[in-house]
Amino acid sequence: MASRRVLAGAAVALLMLMHVAGAAAQTADDLFNDQVLHRIDLFVNTKDWYLLRANYLTNDYYPANMKWRGTTTANVAIRVRGTGSRSAVKPGFRVDFNRYATGRTFLGLKAVDLNNMVQDPSCLREALAMKVYRSMGVPAPRTAFAALYLNNAYFGLYLIVEEIDDVAAARLLGEGSGYLFEYKWTFLYNFEYRGSDLAAYGTLWEPKTRETESARALYAPIEAMIRTINDVSDEGFVPAVSEFLDLSLFMRLVAVQAAVAEADGLLGNWGLNNHYLYRFNGRNLHQFIVWDASTSFHAIDYPLYSGHAESVLMRRAIAVPALKAVYQDTLIEAAALFDQVDGAASPDQPNPGWLEREASRLRDLIQTAARADQVKPFSNAEFDAATDEILTFAHTRGALVRREVARSANGAGQLY
């Protein structure tokens, strides 16, 4: 197995565009440059590597050295990350740069995630969905693909994902000093009011900043937001809820999630999930940041109204004509990312749209590394089939979205 991985690593290295400029010339934008397949090296003690995989269900950290573009960062902390994606065979990693060296950052980052992509045979869903979100102005983490080498031997294909913390919040939202929460799926939840006990909201939203503050400081605004969403009159809904949420931004986010057929997002098949919630400092205003898009591009015919009736917030917001218009306009805007380009050689061979071109480019970028990955839980044939599905989705989804919006506007179909 080790010899096969060394040979596979050599094949991957031949196709990788490697940069060896000094660390001072590099920025976080270089790390998240998705035009190249990066190489990341982790050097881990044999015993620690054994323990990390043996205890993969825990969040225990282990020391390692990390090298990227010729620069080695010593004594970083690594642990297994993920929920359903946790694996002892191909672990996903959180790489923490300041756990063992307080205040240290790497390219201004406190940590990065290395996504193992074991739930996505195409390996494309997360990267492509985040590109769509960013293109639509929806706050989303940056990503880039990497060939991961472990102790100088090729280990597997990973996705570098920007950690959502105060640094990312400052970049995405213009402020990082407020309250940041990670949503923890515990049960099927759709914005129902859970009473005045603040602990009920602490079960769902885990603080990632200002963790030592009181439960009242952390959760009283969230409790008030959920209570208002549920209890305010129809006439007072927009002005009252707008103290807590920018409803137009919310509608744009869920419209883009509908366009990319995100089955596990804010309106997913398992209720509210996969997001961070940020509250601006000194205000009650919150904003969602998307996270974990491994179930995006779920099906070409995924309904644009999925989750609307179940979600208290969406059910009430879509009943407001101005917010419904935001949702509809955003769907049409997102569909344009799928549209084929004019100027094709013939009507039967249209030029692919932006999303299809990006899907094709990224597939070409990663396919050698994906095929050489000996620890992925799917075959190369499954990788090929899954990437074909993504390309088909990108080619056809835009027309379906546009058609369903038009049918609904004409009273001929259900969209809202």
N, C-alpha and C positions, 0 to 999 in steps of 0.2 A: 504493500500500500504506500509506504513512504517513497519508494522509488518511482511509482506511478505519479505521485504528487509532484515530485521534483521535475519529472519530464513534463507534466502538465503545466507546471509553473514556468518552465522554459518557453513553452508555446505561447502562453499568455504574455510573457515579457516581450516577445518579439513584436506583438501588436500594440503594446502600451506606449503612449507618448509620455516620456519621462522628462521632467524638468529638474535641473540640479542647481538652480539659482540659490543663493544664500538665503537664510531664513529671514534676514532683514528685508528682503525684497518681496516676501510673500505676505498675502493677506488672507482673511477668511474667504473672500470672493474666489481666490485661487483654489482653496480647498473644495469649494462647492462649484467649481467649474465643471459642468456636465458635458462639455465637449470632448473630454478626455477620460480614459479609464485610468484612475489613479492606482498607485501601489502604496499600500500601507503594510508596514512590518510590525509585528508584535513579538517581543522576545520575553518569554515567560519561563520561569523555573519549572523543571519537569514535575516536581512534587506539587507545586501550585496549580499547574495545568490539570493534573489528575484531580486535585481537590475541587477546583472550579467546576469541572464536569460532573464529579460525583455529587456535588451539592448544588446542582444547577437550579433547583427550585428556591434557593435562598438568595438573598441580596448581599452575600459576603463578598468583600473586595479582596483582590490579590494584586501584588506589585508586578509591574511590567515596564519594559522600555518600548517606546513607539518611535518608528522612523517614517518620515514622509519627505519626499523630494530631497533626500540626502541629509536631512537634519534629524538627529535623534533626540527625543525628549525622555530623559531618564526618570524612573520612579513615578510613573503614572499609576493610577488605580483602575483596575478593570473588574467588572462584575457582569454576570449574566442578566439580561434584561428581557422584557416581554411578558405577556400573559399567556395567550393561547399559542404563541410562537416559541415558548421556552423549549430548548432542546439541549440534550447532553451531547448529541452527535455534532450538530452545527449550532453552537451557541450564538445568540445575538449578544452584543456587548454594549455596555455603557463605559466610556473611557473618561475618567475624571482627572483633570489636570492639576487641581489644587487640593485634593484630599490629603496628600502626603506632603504638600508644599503650599502652605496657606498663602492665598493671594496670587498664586501663579496662574497664568492663562497661557493658552496656545493660540496664536493669531487673534488674541482678544477673546477667545472662547474659554469658558470654564470647563466645558465637557462637550463631547459629541457622542452620538449613538451610531453603532454599526449594526444595521438591520440585516438579519439573516435571510429574510424573504422566504422562509420555509412554507408560508401559507399561500404563496403565489408562484405557480410553476412558470409564469411568463417573466417574473422578476421585474415587470415594467409598471405595474399598477400604481404603486406609491409614487414613483418618480414622475410619471405622466400626470397623475391627478394633481400633485403639488404644482406642477408647471401650469396646469389649467387655472388653479386657484390664483396663483401669482399673476397670471396674465389678465385675470378678471379683477384684480385689485383686492382679492380676499386674502387677509393675513394668513400666511402658511410658511412652514419651515423650508429652508433650502436643502437640496439633496444632490448627491453625485455618486457615481458607481466607483467601486474600488476592488481590486484584486488583493485579497488579504493573504499575507505570508506569515506563517507562524514558525519562528526559529529557522528562518531562511528557506522553508519549504512552502510551496503554494498550498493554501488551505481551502479557499473558496471565494465565490463572488459575494460581495456585500454592498449595501447601500449606505453611504454616509448620510446621516440625517442631523440637521441642526437641532440641538437641544433647546427646548422651550424653557427659558429661565428669564431672569431680569435683563440679561444682555439681549436676548432675542426680542423680548417685549419692547425694549427701548428702540430697537431697529424697526420692528414691525409697526409699533403703535406710537412711537415718538416719546415714550415714557416707560421707565422700568422700575420706578420707586413705589408703585402701587401694590395691590394684592393680587397674586397669581395663584390660581388653583388648577390642579389636574383632576379631571373627572375620573372617578373610579366606578366602573360598572359593578353594581351590587345586586340589583334586581331590575325588572322591567319598570322603567320610570319615564313619564311623559309630561313633566312640569306640573304634576298635581301638587296641591298644597299639602304639606306634611305636618302642619300644626306649628305651634309657637316654640317647641323645644328645638333649640339651635343645634343640638347634637344630631338631629335627623338630617341636617344639611351637611354637617361635617362628615357623615358617612359617605356622602356622594362626592363632595369636592374637597380634595386634600390640599392644604396650603403648601405652596412651593417657595413663597417669600413671606417674610414677617411672621414666621411660624410660631414665635413665642408670644404673640399678642393674644389677648383674651378672646374667648369664643364670641363675645358680643362684638368686638371690633372686627373679627373675621367674618362672622356669619349673619349678624343682624341685617345688613343690607340685602343679603341673598334671601333670607326669610321674607323680608318686606317685598322684594321683587316677585317671588313666587306667589305670595299672598295677593299682590296687586294683579298679577296676570290672571289669577283665578276669580277674584272677587269684584273687581271694578266693573262698572256698568259698561254696556256697549258704547254709549255716547262718550264716556270718559276714558275708554281704553287707551287711545293713542297718547293723549297728554299725560296720563298717569304712568303708563308703562315707559314712556320716553325718558322719565327720570332715571330709569334703570338700564334701558337698552336703546340703542339706535335701531329702531325697527326696520328702517330701509336697508341698513347694512345686514341685519339678520335675514331679510328677505332675499337679498342678493346671495348670501352664503348658501341658503337652502336651495335656491334656484340653481346655482352652479352644482351643488351636490346632486340635485335631480338630473341635471344634464349629463353628468358623468356616471349616473346610475350608482351612486354611493349607497350601499345597502346597510351600512353600519355607522351612520353619521348622526347628525342631530335629529333626523326623522327616520332612523333606520328600522330594520325589521326587529331589532331587539330593544327598541326604545332609544332614549337619549344616550349617546355614547361618543367616544373618541373626539375629545376636544379639551382645550384649556380655557379657563374663564379668567379674564383679567378685569380688575376693578381699578379705575383711575384714582390716583391719590387725592384724598380730600373730597371725593364725589361719590355718588351712588351709581354712577354710570359704569356698566359692564360691557365687555366685548368678547366674543368667542374667537378662538384661534383653532383652526382645524388640526387634526392629528391622526396618524395611522390610517392611511387610505388603501390598505391591502385588499379591501373588498370593493373598491371602485370598479367601474366598467363591468358591473355585475351581470347585466343582460342587455342586449340591444333594445328589447321592448320593455325595459323596466319602467313602471308607471311613473309619470311626472307628478302624480298626486299621492305617491306612497307615503304613509305616515301622517298625512294631513288631518285625518279625522281623529287619530289617536292622540296627537300632541295638543295639549291645551293651548299652548302659545301659538302654534301654527293655525289651529282651527279658528282662533279668534282673530289673528292677524290677517288671514286670507279673506275674512269677511269684510275687511275695510277696503273700499274700492281703490284708494290711492296705493295701498300696499299690495293689493292684487295686481295692479298695473306694474309696480316695480318687479314683482315676481315674473310676470309674463314678459316684460321687456328684457329682463336679465336672461331668461331662457333663450330668447331670440338672439341676444348678443353672444351668449355662449355657443349657440348653434353655429355661429359664423366661424368659430375656431375649427369646426368640423368640415366646413364647406369646401367643395372642390374648387380649384382655381381656374379662372377663365384662360383661354388661350391654348387649349389642348390641341393636339394634332388632329383629333377627330372627336365627334360627340360620343363615340363608343369608348374612348380612352381619355377620360378627363384627368387633368392633373390632380394629384392628391392634395387635400387641404392641410392646414398647419398641423393638426393633431396627428394625422396619418403620417406626415413627413417626419415629425418628431418621434413617433413610435417606431418607424422604420429605421431612423438614424440610431436611436438608442439600442434597438435590437442588434443592429450591425456592430455597434460598439461593444456589446457585452457577450455576444454569442460564443466566441471562442472561450472566454473565461467561464461562462455558464456551462458549456459542454465539458470543460476540464474539471469542473467542480465535482469532486468525488464524494462529498458529504451532503450534497443536496438530497432532499427526500423525494425526488421525482426523477424520471428518466429524461434523456435528451429528446426522445420522441414526444414526451409530454410538454417539454419546453417549447418545441417547435409548434405543437398544436395550440398551446396557450398563447404564444405570440401571434399566431395567425388569427386567433379569436380577437385579440386586441386590435389588430389592423383592420379586421372586418368591422368591429365596433366603430372605430374611428372613421371608417369610410361611409358608414350608413346611419349613424345615430343622429347626425345633424338634421337630415331630411325628416326623420321620424319626429324629432322635437318640434320642428317647424310645422309639420302637418298636424300634430296633436294640439299645438297652441291655436292654430287656425280653426280646427274643428270645434274646440271648446268655445272660441270667440263667436262661432256661428251657431252655438247651441247644439252641436251634433255629437259632442263627446264629453266625457268627464275629464277634467284636468284639475279642478279645484275642489 
